[in-house]
Amino acid sequence: MSQNKLLNIALLLSIVTIAYNLAEGVISIYFGIDDDTLSLLGFGSDSFVEVISGVGIAHMVLRMKYAEVVQRDKFERQALRITGTAFYLLTLGILIGAAINVINKSQPETTLPGLIISGISILTMFFLMRYKLFIGKKLNSEAIIADANCTKSCLYLSVILLLSSGLYEIFKIGYIDIIGSIGIAWFTFSEGKEAFEKVRKNKISCCANDSCKK
């Protein structure tokens, strides 16, 4: 398979990631509000922030079609700054929402939508992660391998939602949803920190400790 064809597949995977996160965000936020599920609402909001990050990745893959990519350009750095800020604001919003739910003793009507959405997300993110990793290794591209490893973070986030939604459906304890939302807040804070770290280092890596090749 030619390098150009591999890059076209990488670009297609980036576009699929953006489209999926948009759909996931809309559906998750709708059911999160409708069922008073804070963890699902936070998960859906995270999906919209991931769209901004995804646009930066798609832009990077386009650049790779014409030249070797070693550092991020101005557009990608700005996308990361916006992404990092949005993640920090989302973290604050989730924590405030968790505090309000504790005070008001609120709990979801149901977390069944969270179970379904997280299950679909786990399957989708696993497929995207594996295929991006395959393409990245074929191209010997640190950038695409980094994107594959970042997709892994979305998979972990889906697992948190799956666990909190499943446990709530079994035990019907409101604090389970709150704990799940705090777990999501921890991830969004970490992703925000990672985004600004990428801007500071201005190099292609999936995380601060450069573990992309693992």
Residue frames as a rotation matrix with the C-alpha (Angstrom) as fourth column:
MET 1
0.578 0.816 0.000 0.00
0.816 -0.578 0.000 0.00
0.000 0.000 -1.000 0.00
SER 2
-0.101 -0.649 0.754 1.42
0.607 -0.641 -0.470 3.39
0.789 0.410 0.459 -1.02
GLN 3
-0.778 -0.265 -0.569 2.24
0.622 -0.452 -0.640 6.13
-0.088 -0.852 0.517 1.48
ASN 4
-0.872 0.478 0.107 -0.34
-0.420 -0.843 0.336 8.44
0.250 0.249 0.936 -0.09
LYS 5
-0.082 0.873 -0.480 -3.08
-0.119 0.470 0.875 5.81
0.989 0.129 0.065 0.29
LEU 6
-0.245 -0.088 -0.965 -2.10
0.864 0.433 -0.259 5.19
0.441 -0.897 -0.030 3.91
LEU 7
-0.961 -0.132 -0.243 -2.28
0.228 -0.875 -0.427 8.94
-0.156 -0.465 0.871 4.62
ASN 8
-0.564 0.826 0.010 -5.72
-0.500 -0.351 0.792 9.08
0.657 0.441 0.611 2.98
ILE 9
0.066 0.549 -0.833 -6.88
0.447 0.731 0.517 6.31
0.892 -0.406 -0.197 5.33
ALA 10
-0.592 -0.363 -0.720 -5.39
0.804 -0.209 -0.556 8.21
0.051 -0.908 0.415 8.28
LEU 11
-0.956 0.279 0.090 -7.29
-0.270 -0.957 0.102 11.33
0.115 0.073 0.991 7.21
LEU 12
-0.198 0.925 -0.325 -10.50
-0.255 0.271 0.928 9.32
0.947 0.267 0.182 6.86
LEU 13
-0.111 0.088 -0.990 -10.03
0.808 0.588 -0.038 7.92
0.578 -0.804 -0.136 10.38
SER 14
-0.914 -0.247 -0.322 -9.61
0.387 -0.767 -0.511 11.47
-0.121 -0.592 0.797 11.69
ILE 15
-0.708 0.704 0.062 -12.82
-0.544 -0.600 0.587 12.57
0.450 0.381 0.807 9.99
VAL 16
-0.002 0.684 -0.730 -14.69
0.199 0.715 0.670 9.51
0.980 -0.144 -0.138 11.34
THR 17
-0.501 -0.275 -0.821 -13.39
0.838 0.084 -0.539 10.37
0.217 -0.958 0.188 14.83
ILE 18
-0.991 0.130 -0.038 -14.69
-0.121 -0.976 -0.181 13.95
-0.060 -0.175 0.983 14.54
ALA 19
-0.400 0.896 -0.192 -18.09
-0.532 -0.056 0.845 12.86
0.746 0.440 0.500 13.18
TYR 20
-0.076 0.346 -0.935 -18.50
0.524 0.812 0.258 10.17
0.848 -0.470 -0.243 15.83
ASN 21
-0.733 -0.268 -0.625 -17.63
0.680 -0.309 -0.665 12.55
-0.015 -0.913 0.409 18.68
LEU 22
-0.866 0.489 0.105 -20.13
-0.455 -0.857 0.244 15.10
0.209 0.164 0.964 17.38
ALA 23
-0.058 0.882 -0.467 -22.93
-0.304 0.430 0.850 12.50
0.951 0.192 0.243 17.30
GLU 24
-0.179 -0.096 -0.979 -21.88
0.747 0.635 -0.199 11.04
0.641 -0.767 -0.042 20.65
GLY 25
-0.958 -0.246 -0.147 -21.79
0.284 -0.735 -0.615 14.50
0.043 -0.631 0.774 22.22
VAL 26
-0.589 0.799 0.121 -25.28
-0.647 -0.556 0.522 15.45
0.485 0.229 0.844 21.06
ILE 27
0.157 0.679 -0.717 -26.87
-0.056 0.731 0.680 12.16
0.986 -0.067 0.152 22.13
SER 28
-0.355 -0.387 -0.851 -25.02
0.770 0.395 -0.501 12.00
0.530 -0.833 0.158 25.47
ILE 29
-0.999 -0.021 0.043 -25.89
-0.004 -0.864 -0.503 15.56
0.048 -0.502 0.863 26.47
TYR 30
-0.322 0.946 -0.033 -29.54
-0.605 -0.179 0.776 15.05
0.728 0.269 0.630 25.48
PHE 31
0.347 0.466 -0.814 -29.95
0.242 0.794 0.558 11.96
0.906 -0.390 0.163 27.66
GLY 32
-0.595 -0.632 -0.497 -27.69
0.673 -0.053 -0.737 13.39
0.439 -0.773 0.457 30.37
ILE 33
-0.895 0.333 0.297 -30.03
-0.403 -0.889 -0.216 16.37
0.192 -0.313 0.930 30.77
ASP 34
-0.072 0.958 -0.277 -33.22
-0.608 0.178 0.774 14.35
0.791 0.224 0.570 30.28
ASP 35
0.485 0.232 -0.843 -32.28
0.314 0.854 0.415 11.71
0.816 -0.466 0.341 32.87
ASP 36
0.807 -0.230 0.544 -30.33
-0.552 -0.622 0.556 14.01
0.211 -0.749 -0.629 35.26
THR 37
0.818 -0.575 0.012 -27.19
0.557 0.798 0.230 11.94
-0.142 -0.181 0.973 34.72
LEU 38
0.773 -0.535 -0.341 -24.16
-0.421 -0.834 0.356 14.08
-0.475 -0.132 -0.870 35.51
SER 39
-0.118 -0.873 0.473 -21.59
-0.026 0.479 0.877 11.49
-0.993 0.091 -0.079 34.39
LEU 40
0.055 0.214 0.975 -23.25
0.918 0.374 -0.134 11.16
-0.394 0.902 -0.175 30.97
LEU 41
0.957 0.290 -0.007 -23.54
0.274 -0.909 -0.314 14.94
-0.098 0.299 -0.949 30.65
GLY 42
0.444 -0.874 -0.200 -19.82
-0.488 -0.423 0.763 15.31
-0.752 -0.241 -0.614 31.41
PHE 43
-0.214 -0.482 0.850 -18.99
0.406 0.747 0.526 12.50
-0.888 0.458 0.035 28.99
GLY 44
0.479 0.502 0.720 -20.97
0.860 -0.106 -0.498 14.20
-0.174 0.858 -0.483 26.22
SER 45
0.949 -0.179 -0.259 -19.33
-0.174 -0.984 0.042 17.56
-0.262 0.005 -0.965 26.87
ASP 46
0.061 -0.973 0.223 -15.93
-0.214 0.205 0.955 15.85
-0.975 -0.106 -0.196 26.68
SER 47
0.075 0.028 0.997 -16.88
0.809 0.583 -0.077 14.53
-0.583 0.812 0.021 23.23
PHE 48
0.915 0.302 0.266 -17.36
0.401 -0.743 -0.535 18.08
0.036 0.597 -0.802 21.94
VAL 49
0.608 -0.777 -0.166 -13.94
-0.558 -0.566 0.608 19.12
-0.566 -0.277 -0.777 23.26
GLU 50
-0.080 -0.627 0.775 -12.46
0.231 0.745 0.626 16.06
-0.970 0.229 0.085 21.54
VAL 51
0.677 0.381 0.629 -13.89
0.695 -0.051 -0.717 17.42
-0.241 0.923 -0.300 18.27
ILE 52
0.904 -0.397 -0.157 -11.65
-0.412 -0.908 -0.079 20.50
-0.111 0.136 -0.984 18.57
SER 53
0.058 -0.912 0.406 -8.66
-0.511 0.322 0.797 18.24
-0.857 -0.254 -0.448 19.19
GLY 54
0.164 0.101 0.981 -9.74
0.550 0.816 -0.176 16.05
-0.819 0.569 0.078 16.26
VAL 55
0.978 0.187 0.096 -9.75
0.190 -0.587 -0.787 19.02
-0.090 0.788 -0.609 13.89
GLY 56
0.490 -0.869 -0.073 -6.15
-0.790 -0.478 0.384 19.73
-0.369 -0.130 -0.920 14.88
ILE 57
-0.135 -0.506 0.852 -5.22
-0.086 0.862 0.499 16.09
-0.987 -0.006 -0.160 14.18
ALA 58
0.570 0.424 0.704 -6.93
0.642 0.305 -0.703 16.15
-0.513 0.853 -0.098 10.77
HIS 59
0.945 -0.271 -0.184 -5.04
-0.324 -0.858 -0.400 19.32
-0.050 0.437 -0.898 9.90
MET 60
0.129 -0.949 0.289 -1.79
-0.712 0.114 0.692 17.64
-0.690 -0.295 -0.661 10.93
VAL 61
0.022 -0.063 0.998 -2.48
0.386 0.921 0.050 14.58
-0.922 0.385 0.045 8.73
LEU 62
0.916 0.322 0.240 -3.19
0.353 -0.359 -0.864 16.89
-0.192 0.876 -0.442 5.78
ARG 63
0.631 -0.753 -0.184 0.21
-0.743 -0.656 0.137 18.51
-0.224 0.050 -0.973 6.32
MET 64
-0.025 -0.662 0.749 1.81
-0.315 0.716 0.623 15.07
-0.949 -0.220 -0.227 6.34
LYS 65
0.648 0.334 0.684 0.60
0.501 0.489 -0.714 14.51
-0.573 0.806 0.149 2.78
TYR 66
0.919 -0.249 0.306 2.97
0.109 -0.585 -0.804 17.24
0.379 0.772 -0.510 1.61
ALA 67
0.054 -0.943 0.328 5.89
-0.540 -0.303 -0.785 17.23
0.840 -0.135 -0.526 4.06
GLU 68
-0.242 -0.226 -0.943 7.36
0.597 0.732 -0.329 15.40
0.765 -0.643 -0.042 7.04
VAL 69
0.536 0.519 0.666 5.77
-0.246 -0.658 0.711 16.57
0.807 -0.546 -0.225 10.29
VAL 70
-0.362 -0.711 -0.603 8.07
0.547 0.362 -0.755 16.95
0.755 -0.603 0.258 13.28
GLN 71
-0.913 0.076 -0.400 6.55
0.298 -0.544 -0.784 19.91
-0.277 -0.835 0.474 15.13
ARG 72
0.042 0.998 0.044 3.06
0.926 -0.023 -0.376 21.35
-0.374 0.056 -0.926 15.41
ASP 73
-0.585 -0.198 0.786 2.20
0.585 -0.775 0.241 24.44
0.562 0.601 0.569 13.37
LYS 74
-0.952 0.160 0.261 0.41
-0.273 -0.832 -0.483 27.56
0.140 -0.530 0.836 14.62
PHE 75
-0.105 0.981 -0.163 -3.09
-0.724 0.037 0.688 26.19
0.681 0.191 0.707 13.87
GLU 76
0.173 0.134 -0.976 -2.46
0.275 0.945 0.179 22.98
0.946 -0.299 0.127 15.78
ARG 77
-0.774 -0.506 -0.381 -0.96
0.515 -0.154 -0.843 24.79
0.368 -0.849 0.380 18.77
GLN 78
-0.759 0.563 0.325 -3.95
-0.612 -0.788 -0.064 27.13
0.220 -0.247 0.944 18.92
ALA 79
0.158 0.821 -0.549 -6.34
-0.446 0.555 0.702 24.16
0.881 0.134 0.454 18.70
LEU 80
-0.176 -0.318 -0.932 -4.48
0.616 0.703 -0.356 22.58
0.768 -0.637 0.072 21.64
ARG 81
-0.982 -0.170 0.082 -4.73
0.057 -0.682 -0.730 25.78
0.180 -0.712 0.679 23.70
ILE 82
-0.324 0.939 0.111 -8.49
-0.840 -0.340 0.423 25.96
0.435 0.044 0.899 23.06
THR 83
0.219 0.359 -0.907 -8.81
-0.040 0.932 0.359 22.24
0.975 -0.043 0.219 23.84
GLY 84
-0.574 -0.547 -0.610 -6.84
0.577 0.259 -0.775 22.56
0.581 -0.796 0.167 27.09
THR 85
-0.918 0.274 0.286 -8.86
-0.380 -0.815 -0.438 25.56
0.113 -0.511 0.852 28.25
ALA 86
-0.029 0.968 -0.249 -12.13
-0.767 0.139 0.627 23.81
0.641 0.209 0.738 27.39
PHE 87
0.013 -0.033 -0.999 -11.07
0.324 0.946 -0.027 20.71
0.946 -0.323 0.023 29.34
TYR 88
-0.890 -0.379 -0.252 -10.24
0.365 -0.263 -0.893 22.81
0.273 -0.887 0.372 32.41
LEU 89
-0.660 0.719 0.216 -13.60
-0.737 -0.676 -0.001 24.63
0.145 -0.160 0.976 32.21
LEU 90
0.144 0.700 -0.700 -15.37
-0.439 0.679 0.589 21.30
0.887 0.222 0.405 31.77
THR 91
-0.437 -0.394 -0.808 -13.59
0.518 0.624 -0.585 19.91
0.735 -0.675 -0.068 34.84
LEU 92
-0.994 0.070 0.079 -14.74
-0.106 -0.674 -0.732 22.89
0.002 -0.736 0.677 36.90
GLY 93
-0.329 0.938 -0.110 -18.30
-0.863 -0.251 0.439 22.54
0.384 0.239 0.892 35.60
ILE 94
0.060 0.310 -0.949 -18.47
-0.014 0.951 0.310 18.84
0.998 -0.006 0.061 36.44
LEU 95
-0.705 -0.402 -0.585 -17.13
0.552 0.207 -0.807 19.39
0.446 -0.892 0.076 39.97
ILE 96
-0.865 0.469 0.180 -19.64
-0.501 -0.781 -0.372 22.20
-0.034 -0.412 0.911 40.59
GLY 97
-0.039 0.881 -0.471 -22.41
-0.742 0.290 0.605 19.97
0.670 0.373 0.642 39.26
ALA 98
-0.210 -0.113 -0.971 -21.28
0.351 0.919 -0.183 17.12
0.913 -0.379 -0.153 41.53
ALA 99
-0.971 -0.171 -0.170 -21.32
0.221 -0.357 -0.908 19.45
0.094 -0.918 0.384 44.56
ILE 100
-0.554 0.831 0.050 -24.84
-0.824 -0.556 0.110 20.68
0.119 0.020 0.993 43.69
ASN 101
0.069 0.584 -0.809 -26.07
-0.389 0.762 0.517 17.09
0.918 0.279 0.280 43.28
VAL 102
-0.585 -0.333 -0.740 -24.63
0.522 0.544 -0.657 16.17
0.621 -0.770 -0.145 46.69
ILE 103
-0.976 0.214 0.044 -26.33
-0.186 -0.707 -0.682 19.17
-0.115 -0.674 0.730 48.34
ASN 104
-0.275 0.938 -0.213 -29.66
-0.960 -0.258 0.106 18.54
0.045 0.234 0.971 46.60
LYS 105
-0.452 0.006 0.892 -29.35
-0.322 0.932 -0.170 14.74
-0.832 -0.364 -0.419 46.95
SER 106
0.369 0.550 -0.749 -30.13
-0.881 -0.051 -0.471 14.40
-0.297 0.834 0.466 43.25
GLN 107
-0.464 -0.518 0.719 -29.87
-0.151 0.846 0.512 11.12
-0.873 0.129 -0.470 41.41
PRO 108
-0.855 0.066 -0.514 -30.51
-0.518 -0.067 0.853 9.96
0.022 0.996 0.091 37.81
GLU 109
0.270 0.960 0.078 -33.85
-0.911 0.281 -0.302 8.60
-0.312 0.010 0.950 36.69
THR 110
0.900 -0.090 0.427 -31.92
0.178 0.969 -0.170 5.94
-0.399 0.229 0.888 34.79
THR 111
0.078 -0.920 -0.385 -28.39
-0.642 -0.341 0.687 5.33
-0.763 0.194 -0.617 33.50
LEU 112
0.387 0.156 0.909 -29.42
0.402 0.859 -0.318 2.88
-0.830 0.488 0.270 30.78
PRO 113
0.996 -0.066 0.064 -28.53
0.029 -0.431 -0.902 5.36
0.087 0.900 -0.427 27.98
GLY 114
0.414 -0.899 0.145 -25.07
-0.894 -0.372 0.249 5.68
-0.170 -0.233 -0.957 29.55
LEU 115
0.078 -0.328 0.941 -24.65
-0.173 0.926 0.337 1.91
-0.982 -0.189 0.015 29.43
ILE 116
0.693 0.277 0.666 -25.59
0.552 0.389 -0.737 1.78
-0.464 0.878 0.117 25.75
ILE 117
0.946 -0.324 0.004 -23.56
-0.260 -0.767 -0.587 4.84
0.193 0.554 -0.810 24.71
SER 118
0.268 -0.900 0.343 -20.45
-0.857 -0.061 0.512 3.75
-0.440 -0.431 -0.788 26.61
GLY 119
0.232 -0.131 0.964 -20.67
0.137 0.985 0.101 0.24
-0.963 0.108 0.246 25.16
ILE 120
0.867 0.122 0.483 -20.84
0.491 -0.048 -0.870 1.59
-0.083 0.991 -0.101 21.61
SER 121
0.813 -0.579 0.059 -18.04
-0.568 -0.812 -0.131 4.07
0.124 0.073 -0.990 22.38
ILE 122
0.235 -0.742 0.628 -15.73
-0.498 0.463 0.734 1.35
-0.835 -0.485 -0.261 23.72
LEU 123
0.369 -0.029 0.929 -16.14
0.596 0.774 -0.213 -0.70
-0.713 0.632 0.303 20.53
THR 124
0.934 0.045 0.354 -15.72
0.316 -0.564 -0.763 2.36
0.165 0.825 -0.541 18.27
MET 125
0.697 -0.702 0.144 -12.68
-0.714 -0.662 0.226 3.77
-0.063 -0.261 -0.963 20.08
PHE 126
0.233 -0.610 0.758 -11.01
-0.142 0.749 0.647 0.34
-0.962 -0.258 0.088 20.19
PHE 127
0.568 0.041 0.822 -11.44
0.745 0.399 -0.534 -0.02
-0.350 0.916 0.196 16.42
LEU 128
0.941 -0.196 0.277 -10.15
-0.025 -0.854 -0.520 3.51
0.338 0.482 -0.808 15.75
MET 129
0.571 -0.759 0.313 -7.22
-0.673 -0.216 0.707 3.07
-0.469 -0.614 -0.634 18.13
ARG 130
0.234 -0.475 0.848 -6.11
0.212 0.876 0.433 -0.23
-0.949 0.079 0.306 16.59
TYR 131
0.635 0.067 0.769 -6.48
0.765 0.078 -0.639 0.97
-0.103 0.995 -0.002 12.99
LYS 132
0.923 -0.348 0.164 -4.69
-0.320 -0.931 -0.177 4.28
0.214 0.111 -0.970 13.67
LEU 133
0.395 -0.805 0.444 -1.88
-0.519 0.203 0.830 2.34
-0.758 -0.558 -0.337 15.34
PHE 134
0.350 -0.194 0.916 -1.66
0.604 0.795 -0.063 0.00
-0.716 0.575 0.396 12.33
ILE 135
0.826 0.009 0.563 -1.49
0.490 -0.504 -0.711 2.93
0.277 0.864 -0.421 9.87
GLY 136
0.842 -0.514 0.164 0.98
-0.536 -0.757 0.374 4.80
-0.068 -0.403 -0.913 12.07
LYS 137
0.267 -0.760 0.592 3.35
-0.160 0.571 0.805 1.82
-0.951 -0.309 0.031 12.20
LYS 138
0.483 -0.027 0.875 3.06
0.793 0.436 -0.425 1.26
-0.371 0.899 0.232 8.45
LEU 139
0.805 -0.126 0.580 4.01
0.253 -0.811 -0.527 4.89
0.537 0.571 -0.621 7.85
ASN 140
-0.121 -0.806 -0.580 6.53
0.947 0.082 -0.310 4.90
0.297 -0.587 0.753 10.71
SER 141
-0.174 0.199 0.964 4.72
0.091 -0.972 0.217 8.06
0.981 0.125 0.151 11.80
GLU 142
-0.856 -0.191 -0.480 5.14
0.491 -0.016 -0.871 9.24
0.159 -0.981 0.107 15.40
ALA 143
-0.827 0.556 0.076 2.25
-0.561 -0.825 -0.065 11.68
0.027 -0.096 0.995 14.84
ILE 144
-0.007 0.875 -0.485 -0.34
-0.661 0.359 0.658 9.04
0.750 0.325 0.576 13.89
ILE 145
-0.283 -0.157 -0.946 0.89
0.495 0.821 -0.284 6.64
0.821 -0.549 -0.154 16.59
ALA 146
-0.994 -0.075 -0.083 0.44
0.111 -0.566 -0.817 9.50
0.015 -0.821 0.571 19.06
ASP 147
-0.456 0.890 -0.017 -3.12
-0.840 -0.424 0.340 10.03
0.295 0.169 0.940 17.82
ALA 148
0.012 0.425 -0.905 -3.84
-0.092 0.902 0.423 6.31
0.996 0.078 0.050 18.31
ASN 149
-0.609 -0.325 -0.724 -2.61
0.647 0.325 -0.690 6.49
0.459 -0.888 0.012 21.90
CYS 150
-0.934 0.340 0.115 -4.73
-0.355 -0.835 -0.420 9.58
-0.047 -0.433 0.900 22.54
THR 151
-0.143 0.906 -0.398 -7.77
-0.654 0.216 0.725 7.66
0.743 0.364 0.561 21.28
LYS 152
-0.377 -0.084 -0.922 -6.98
0.442 0.859 -0.259 5.15
0.814 -0.505 -0.287 24.02
SER 153
-0.998 0.016 -0.066 -7.78
0.048 -0.522 -0.852 7.87
-0.048 -0.853 0.520 26.59
CYS 154
-0.403 0.908 -0.112 -11.29
-0.886 -0.357 0.297 8.15
0.230 0.219 0.948 25.11
LEU 155
-0.049 0.331 -0.942 -11.66
-0.105 0.937 0.334 4.39
0.993 0.115 -0.011 25.49
TYR 156
-0.754 -0.291 -0.589 -10.71
0.526 0.270 -0.807 4.60
0.393 -0.918 -0.051 29.19
LEU 157
-0.874 0.476 0.098 -13.23
-0.474 -0.792 -0.385 7.41
-0.106 -0.383 0.918 29.67
SER 158
-0.111 0.850 -0.514 -15.92
-0.733 0.280 0.620 5.19
0.671 0.446 0.592 28.15
VAL 159
-0.328 -0.088 -0.940 -15.02
0.359 0.909 -0.211 2.42
0.874 -0.407 -0.267 30.58
ILE 160
-0.990 -0.025 -0.137 -15.54
0.136 -0.406 -0.904 4.81
-0.033 -0.914 0.405 33.52
LEU 161
-0.490 0.867 -0.089 -18.99
-0.870 -0.482 0.102 5.73
0.046 0.127 0.991 32.18
LEU 162
-0.079 0.436 -0.896 -19.84
-0.348 0.831 0.435 2.05
0.934 0.346 0.086 31.62
LEU 163
-0.638 -0.254 -0.726 -18.88
0.505 0.574 -0.645 1.13
0.581 -0.778 -0.238 35.19
SER 164
-0.957 0.280 -0.069 -20.71
-0.130 -0.634 -0.762 4.04
-0.257 -0.721 0.644 36.86
SER 165
-0.333 0.878 -0.344 -23.82
-0.903 -0.192 0.384 3.53
0.271 0.439 0.857 34.69
GLY 166
-0.154 0.230 -0.961 -23.87
-0.114 0.962 0.249 -0.22
0.982 0.148 -0.122 35.28
LEU 167
-0.811 -0.215 -0.544 -23.34
0.483 0.278 -0.830 0.04
0.330 -0.936 -0.122 39.04
TYR 168
-0.829 0.558 0.046 -26.07
-0.515 -0.727 -0.454 2.66
-0.220 -0.400 0.890 39.36
GLU 169
-0.147 0.807 -0.572 -28.55
-0.771 0.268 0.577 0.50
0.619 0.526 0.583 37.44
ILE 170
-0.268 -0.022 -0.963 -27.81
0.292 0.951 -0.103 -2.36
0.918 -0.308 -0.249 39.86
PHE 171
-0.584 -0.128 -0.802 -27.73
0.799 0.089 -0.595 -0.51
0.147 -0.988 0.050 43.18
LYS 172
0.287 0.745 0.602 -29.66
0.623 -0.623 0.473 2.73
0.728 0.239 -0.643 42.45
ILE 173
0.335 -0.288 -0.897 -27.37
0.808 -0.403 0.430 4.77
-0.486 -0.869 0.098 44.71
GLY 174
0.970 0.199 0.139 -27.09
0.243 -0.811 -0.532 8.39
0.007 0.550 -0.835 43.57
TYR 175
0.566 -0.813 -0.138 -23.52
-0.464 -0.452 0.762 8.78
-0.682 -0.367 -0.633 44.78
ILE 176
0.106 -0.519 0.848 -22.37
0.571 0.730 0.376 6.24
-0.814 0.444 0.374 42.18
ASP 177
0.611 0.173 0.772 -23.22
0.769 -0.361 -0.527 8.67
0.188 0.916 -0.354 39.37
ILE 178
0.959 -0.275 0.063 -21.46
-0.281 -0.917 0.282 11.47
-0.020 -0.288 -0.957 41.28
ILE 179
0.308 -0.884 0.350 -18.34
-0.127 0.327 0.937 9.33
-0.943 -0.333 -0.011 41.75
GLY 180
0.212 -0.160 0.964 -18.43
0.874 0.472 -0.114 8.47
-0.437 0.867 0.240 38.05
SER 181
0.871 0.160 0.465 -18.65
0.379 -0.821 -0.427 12.15
0.313 0.548 -0.775 37.13
ILE 182
0.746 -0.666 0.023 -15.66
-0.475 -0.507 0.719 12.92
-0.467 -0.547 -0.695 39.39
GLY 183
0.129 -0.680 0.721 -13.73
0.398 0.702 0.591 10.16
-0.908 0.211 0.362 37.62
ILE 184
0.454 0.110 0.884 -14.56
0.887 -0.151 -0.437 11.82
0.085 0.982 -0.166 34.29
ALA 185
0.990 -0.099 0.103 -13.50
-0.111 -0.986 0.128 15.20
0.089 -0.138 -0.986 35.76
TRP 186
0.415 -0.891 0.184 -10.12
-0.121 0.146 0.982 13.69
-0.902 -0.430 -0.047 36.68
PHE 187
0.028 -0.364 0.931 -9.68
0.855 0.492 0.166 12.56
-0.518 0.791 0.324 33.08
THR 188
0.713 0.292 0.638 -10.71
0.627 -0.673 -0.392 15.92
0.315 0.680 -0.663 31.62
PHE 189
0.877 -0.471 -0.097 -8.28
-0.318 -0.719 0.619 17.73
-0.361 -0.512 -0.780 33.93
SER 190
0.117 -0.868 0.482 -5.49
0.208 0.496 0.843 15.35
-0.971 0.002 0.239 32.87
GLU 191
0.195 0.024 0.980 -6.35
0.968 0.156 -0.197 15.90
-0.157 0.987 0.007 29.19
GLY 192
0.967 0.162 0.198 -6.31
0.187 -0.976 -0.115 19.66
0.174 0.149 -0.973 29.68
LYS 193
0.583 -0.813 0.000 -2.90
-0.340 -0.244 0.908 19.50
-0.738 -0.530 -0.418 31.35
GLU 194
0.003 -0.572 0.820 -1.63
0.579 0.670 0.465 17.24
-0.816 0.473 0.333 28.57
ALA 195
0.640 0.313 0.702 -2.85
0.765 -0.346 -0.543 19.64
0.073 0.884 -0.461 25.87
PHE 196
0.952 -0.300 0.057 -0.90
-0.305 -0.945 0.122 22.56
0.017 -0.133 -0.991 27.34
GLU 197
0.313 -0.871 0.378 2.14
-0.129 0.356 0.926 20.31
-0.941 -0.338 -0.001 27.82
LYS 198
0.235 -0.159 0.959 2.06
0.875 0.465 -0.137 19.50
-0.424 0.871 0.249 24.10
VAL 199
0.903 0.108 0.415 1.98
0.295 -0.859 -0.419 23.23
0.311 0.501 -0.807 23.28
ARG 200
0.774 -0.631 0.057 4.92
-0.465 -0.505 0.727 23.87
-0.430 -0.589 -0.684 25.59
LYS 201
0.032 -0.797 0.603 7.07
0.103 0.603 0.791 21.09
-0.994 0.037 0.102 24.13
ASN 202
0.394 0.230 -0.890 5.85
-0.764 -0.455 -0.456 21.74
-0.510 0.860 -0.004 20.56
LYS 203
-0.745 -0.600 -0.292 6.67
-0.664 0.627 0.408 18.18
-0.062 0.498 -0.865 19.55
ILE 204
0.107 0.802 -0.588 4.62
-0.744 0.457 0.488 15.24
0.660 0.385 0.645 18.33
SER 205
-0.921 -0.280 -0.273 3.90
-0.051 0.777 -0.627 12.98
0.387 -0.563 -0.730 21.29
CYS 206
-0.092 0.969 -0.228 0.75
0.274 0.245 0.930 11.53
0.957 0.023 -0.288 22.83
CYS 207
0.860 0.377 -0.343 1.63
0.402 -0.086 0.912 12.44
0.314 -0.922 -0.225 26.38
ALA 208
0.809 -0.514 0.284 4.04
-0.577 -0.785 0.225 14.26
0.107 -0.346 -0.932 28.62
ASN 209
0.314 -0.730 0.608 6.24
-0.482 0.429 0.764 11.24
-0.818 -0.532 -0.217 29.24
ASP 210
-0.046 -0.352 -0.935 6.64
-0.998 -0.023 0.058 10.38
-0.042 0.936 -0.350 25.51
SER 211
-0.504 -0.093 0.859 5.30
-0.333 0.938 -0.093 6.84
-0.797 -0.332 -0.504 25.89
CYS 212
0.237 0.711 -0.662 3.75
-0.883 -0.127 -0.452 6.71
-0.406 0.691 0.598 22.42
LYS 213
-0.183 -0.399 -0.899 5.78
-0.836 0.544 -0.072 3.76
0.518 0.738 -0.433 21.27
LYS 214
-0.745 -0.085 0.662 4.65
-0.541 0.658 -0.524 1.46
-0.391 -0.748 -0.536 24.06
